[in-house]
Amino acid sequence: MTTPGRSRPETEVIVECGVEPDPRLKLERRTRFGGRRSGSERDPGPVVLKRYVTLFLIAITLGGVAWAATLLVTHPAQSRPQTRFEIPVGTPRAAAESVIDYDRLDARLNRLMQDPAMVALAVGVVENGQIRFVKGYGETVAGSGDPVTPQTVFRWASLSKGVAADLVALLAHEGRLSLNDPVGRRAPSLRLPGGNERLANVGDLLAHQLGLFAHAEDSKLEDGVDPRWLRGNLATLHNICPPGSCHAYQNVAYDAASEVVERATGQPYGAVARERLFAPLGMTTASVGREGLFRARSWAPPHIGLANPRPVEITDAYYRVPAAGGVNGSITDLAIWMLAQMGEAPDVMPPQVLGAVQAPRVATPGENARRRKYHERTPTSAYGLGWRMFDYSGRRVIGHHGGVRGYHSVILFDPRLRTGIVLLWTGSSPKPNGLEYEVMDMAYRLPFRDWMEIDSRSRDAQPERGDRPENEGGTG
């Protein structure tokens, strides 16, 4: 007991378990009046406090365990995405069985970049199902000194159409729709002359076989008119053929594919592309929409001009038709995308889906005329679903071109050899178009030809025409 008239001695609190006591509780062992406690005076304070602290620590530990368990149940731990495909870094990865001369390729590309119309270029090569070469050349912005890397993001332009076709075909494979469904039922915003949306099917949409003249309503899209309204206004135009009987390239109408995807999944088109394609393939820079381009750590703005290329504004016209031209990505991601089209990711792109989109549906003589410079190599062409097919000196190859003002894109591959090339560039030079032929010639052991015309003085670039995809025009 405490002696009457004297206050309880203040004592030092010793707390074990490595917990620093509250400074307000740290008192001296001696009494306030300087005397020591007698052995018979047992102050229970320290013992009780230690018990409280111990119980408090146990409660915190148990609470932490319960909280962690809850997180594991409601938010399963997501490991760092594994790299599905090995990407060569620094130098080309040549193998003993390689028939492509990567040193010569690199030298040719360095010479190409001496063309004053070239600004930014990125190239990727897949050989025998492996990415062997990815490299950037030039600057993201003319005169900036900011180098183009394998992760620099460009617009893919009309290569976006292959993404859309693959998504729709994948949903069809899962039984969520049919490629034979009337397109008007799957995309109610689309109205065709004479009510042909009831006759044309989803496959006709993806093959540009709706019966419309080429690039219908593109000019109004570029003027800022809402694409959904434009798709409804297509009914006021005239047919050039019955649906399914001819091929005429579209952008406004083709974007009905994004509506097909959204109605089948209940999700925004870009989210579906990311969830079903980009993320599982490990395409870390790929996105849909203009904001995705702007958010990239490294991206190349569009440039125009032959002698002194200058950057130009990125309008949203073709971003507003994402299935037709809304995808962005680096050359690394485009190489991965090509591998998936070769059948190297069957869990993401099943063989049945690839078979559906890569089967030729309609001959494209207009494309033959556009490629007349390369007629010796690719004399005939056809269109499947979002993809072109070519006869390349007796071999079947698949690819597509893309272009909006200041941006250009190419993909071409042989699915049997699992070999192909992808390239992205800015500027007004058409010379890189010949690169796909130089690489495939090496793959097929054909005689070298200066398809890029690096050794000539040819200047066949055409003046830029607004934002219209200049590389994908006409009725073929």
Buried (B, 14 or more C-beta within 10 A) or exposed (E): EEEEEEEEBBBEBEBEEEEEBEEEBBBEEBBEEEEEEEEEEEEEBBEEBBEEBBEEEEEEEEEEEEEEEEEEEEEEEEEEEEEBBEBBEEEBBBEEEBEBBBEEBBEBBEEBBEBBBBBBBBBBBBBBEBBBBBBBBBBBBBEEEBEBBBBBBBBBBBBBBBBBBBBBBBBBBEEBBEBEBBBBBBBBBBBBBEEBBEBBBBBBBBBBBBBBBBBBBBEBBBEEBEBBEBBBBBBEBEBBBBBBEBBBBBBBBBBBBBBBBBBBBEBBBBEBBBEBBBBBBBBBBBBBBBEBBEEBEBBBBBBBBBEEBBBBEBBEBBBBBBBBBBBBBBBBBBBBBBBBBBBBBEEBBBEEBBEBBBBBBBBBBBBBEBBEBBEEBBBBBBBBBBBBBBBBBEBBBBBBBBBBBBBBBBBBBBBEBBBBBBBBBBBBBBBBBBBBBBBBBBBBEBEEBEBBBBEEEEEEBEEBEEBBBBBBBBBB
